[in-house]
Amino acid sequence: MGKEIVKENIRVEVYAKSPGDFGFASMSGVFRTEDEELQMCEGIARDIRRHVDDLPSRGNSGVNVVYDTREYCEFCENTWEVDENGEPICCSRAANEFKETKKKESQ
């Protein structure tokens, strides 16, 4: 009776150390680029595949680098949203650029 909760998509996630974490000390204000983060995670995945038994031998390697994406406006940095015509609704600069692009395409 009532609501039931089922666990699905059960998995293990591994996170890379934060850029300023040196193990014995940490420092704020240290950053990595998106490419540096991706390379670091791919290296961790390779190391896990090399050292962990019982991973699939075909198809999915069992260890994958995955990421979420976020769409945002290059002008106002708000979440990217458009109306039913595809026109951005976050800020006037994005809307104006959209209108200019549409105008050029129709000529």
MODELLER restraints for C-alpha pairs under 7 A, 6 or more apart:
rsr = mdl.restraints
at = mdl.atoms
rsr.add(forms.Gaussian(group=physical.xy_distance, feature=features.Distance(at['CA:16:A'], at['CA:41:A']), mean=6.51, stdev=0.5))
rsr.add(forms.Gaussian(group=physical.xy_distance, feature=features.Distance(at['CA:19:A'], at['CA:30:A']), mean=5.65, stdev=0.5))
rsr.add(forms.Gaussian(group=physical.xy_distance, feature=features.Distance(at['CA:19:A'], at['CA:31:A']), mean=5.65, stdev=0.5))
rsr.add(forms.Gaussian(group=physical.xy_distance, feature=features.Distance(at['CA:19:A'], at['CA:32:A']), mean=6.33, stdev=0.5))
rsr.add(forms.Gaussian(group=physical.xy_distance, feature=features.Distance(at['CA:20:A'], at['CA:26:A']), mean=5.16, stdev=0.5))
rsr.add(forms.Gaussian(group=physical.xy_distance, feature=features.Distance(at['CA:20:A'], at['CA:27:A']), mean=4.62, stdev=0.5))
rsr.add(forms.Gaussian(group=physical.xy_distance, feature=features.Distance(at['CA:20:A'], at['CA:28:A']), mean=5.85, stdev=0.5))
rsr.add(forms.Gaussian(group=physical.xy_distance, feature=features.Distance(at['CA:20:A'], at['CA:30:A']), mean=5.24, stdev=0.5))
rsr.add(forms.Gaussian(group=physical.xy_distance, feature=features.Distance(at['CA:21:A'], at['CA:27:A']), mean=6.51, stdev=0.5))
rsr.add(forms.Gaussian(group=physical.xy_distance, feature=features.Distance(at['CA:41:A'], at['CA:65:A']), mean=6.46, stdev=0.5))
rsr.add(forms.Gaussian(group=physical.xy_distance, feature=features.Distance(at['CA:42:A'], at['CA:65:A']), mean=6.20, stdev=0.5))
rsr.add(forms.Gaussian(group=physical.xy_distance, feature=features.Distance(at['CA:45:A'], at['CA:63:A']), mean=5.94, stdev=0.5))
rsr.add(forms.Gaussian(group=physical.xy_distance, feature=features.Distance(at['CA:45:A'], at['CA:64:A']), mean=6.55, stdev=0.5))
rsr.add(forms.Gaussian(group=physical.xy_distance, feature=features.Distance(at['CA:45:A'], at['CA:65:A']), mean=6.89, stdev=0.5))
rsr.add(forms.Gaussian(group=physical.xy_distance, feature=features.Distance(at['CA:49:A'], at['CA:63:A']), mean=6.71, stdev=0.5))
rsr.add(forms.Gaussian(group=physical.xy_distance, feature=features.Distance(at['CA:55:A'], at['CA:61:A']), mean=6.67, stdev=0.5))
rsr.add(forms.Gaussian(group=physical.xy_distance, feature=features.Distance(at['CA:55:A'], at['CA:62:A']), mean=5.51, stdev=0.5))
rsr.add(forms.Gaussian(group=physical.xy_distance, feature=features.Distance(at['CA:56:A'], at['CA:62:A']), mean=5.80, stdev=0.5))
rsr.add(forms.Gaussian(group=physical.xy_distance, feature=features.Distance(at['CA:71:A'], at['CA:79:A']), mean=6.03, stdev=0.5))
rsr.add(forms.Gaussian(group=physical.xy_distance, feature=features.Distance(at['CA:71:A'], at['CA:80:A']), mean=5.29, stdev=0.5))
rsr.add(forms.Gaussian(group=physical.xy_distance, feature=features.Distance(at['CA:72:A'], at['CA:78:A']), mean=5.43, stdev=0.5))
rsr.add(forms.Gaussian(group=physical.xy_distance, feature=features.Distance(at['CA:72:A'], at['CA:79:A']), mean=4.32, stdev=0.5))
rsr.add(forms.Gaussian(group=physical.xy_distance, feature=features.Distance(at['CA:72:A'], at['CA:80:A']), mean=4.29, stdev=0.5))
rsr.add(forms.Gaussian(group=physical.xy_distance, feature=features.Distance(at['CA:73:A'], at['CA:79:A']), mean=6.34, stdev=0.5))
rsr.add(forms.Gaussian(group=physical.xy_distance, feature=features.Distance(at['CA:73:A'], at['CA:80:A']), mean=5.31, stdev=0.5))
rsr.add(forms.Gaussian(group=physical.xy_distance, feature=features.Distance(at['CA:75:A'], at['CA:93:A']), mean=6.79, stdev=0.5))
rsr.add(forms.Gaussian(group=physical.xy_distance, feature=features.Distance(at['CA:75:A'], at['CA:94:A']), mean=6.77, stdev=0.5))
rsr.add(forms.Gaussian(group=physical.xy_distance, feature=features.Distance(at['CA:76:A'], at['CA:91:A']), mean=6.69, stdev=0.5))
rsr.add(forms.Gaussian(group=physical.xy_distance, feature=features.Distance(at['CA:78:A'], at['CA:90:A']), mean=6.59, stdev=0.5))
rsr.add(forms.Gaussian(group=physical.xy_distance, feature=features.Distance(at['CA:80:A'], at['CA:90:A']), mean=6.83, stdev=0.5))
rsr.add(forms.Gaussian(group=physical.xy_distance, feature=features.Distance(at['CA:81:A'], at['CA:88:A']), mean=5.72, stdev=0.5))
rsr.add(forms.Gaussian(group=physical.xy_distance, feature=features.Distance(at['CA:81:A'], at['CA:89:A']), mean=5.91, stdev=0.5))
rsr.add(forms.Gaussian(group=physical.xy_distance, feature=features.Distance(at['CA:81:A'], at['CA:90:A']), mean=6.37, stdev=0.5))
rsr.add(forms.Gaussian(group=physical.xy_distance, feature=features.Distance(at['CA:82:A'], at['CA:88:A']), mean=4.18, stdev=0.5))
rsr.add(forms.Gaussian(group=physical.xy_distance, feature=features.Distance(at['CA:82:A'], at['CA:89:A']), mean=5.39, stdev=0.5))
rsr.add(forms.Gaussian(group=physical.xy_distance, feature=features.Distance(at['CA:83:A'], at['CA:89:A']), mean=6.50, stdev=0.5))
rsr.add(forms.Gaussian(group=physical.xy_distance, feature=features.Distance(at['CA:87:A'], at['CA:95:A']), mean=6.08, stdev=0.5))
rsr.add(forms.Gaussian(group=physical.xy_distance, feature=features.Distance(at['CA:87:A'], at['CA:98:A']), mean=6.33, stdev=0.5))
rsr.add(forms.Gaussian(group=physical.xy_distance, feature=features.Distance(at['CA:88:A'], at['CA:94:A']), mean=5.99, stdev=0.5))
rsr.add(forms.Gaussian(group=physical.xy_distance, feature=features.Distance(at['CA:88:A'], at['CA:95:A']), mean=5.21, stdev=0.5))
rsr.add(forms.Gaussian(group=physical.xy_distance, feature=features.Distance(at['CA:89:A'], at['CA:95:A']), mean=6.62, stdev=0.5))
